[in-house]
Amino acid sequence: MKKLLIICGLLFSVITFAQAQDGQGQRQGGRGMGTPEERAKRQVDNLTEKLKLTEDQKTKVTAIYAEQGASMKKLREEANGDRDAMMASMTKLNDATDAKINALLTDDQKKAFTTLKEERKEQQKKRMEGRGQGGQGQAKQ
């Protein structure tokens, strides 16, 4: 009987540990993690769906997002713990990327792109409000 209880306890521990590890991977995937190329593909697919990009536009936007991803990765590596400076640099990079993409779009696509960016800002604002002080404290741990 003791052996059975020990085996059940070990099995429960392994399952709990495996689920905790799986949950971390899902959170990272949900936050857009992956290689710069994978993120670029997801972003281009999203824009293609929302803006009806042509094949030529898709190729150019893919290159722009891939370049941005590589630049962001470099910024993260060079940050040396200075989160504020990194965020400022990333904001500038995002603005430059949006300007490059905007230059490729038709007038109708530009309107839809602006609307899409505004929706994203609202979603981000809601996520940040939802975190409250607890989210900021967790980020510093």
Disulfide bonds with the S-S distance in Angstrom:
none
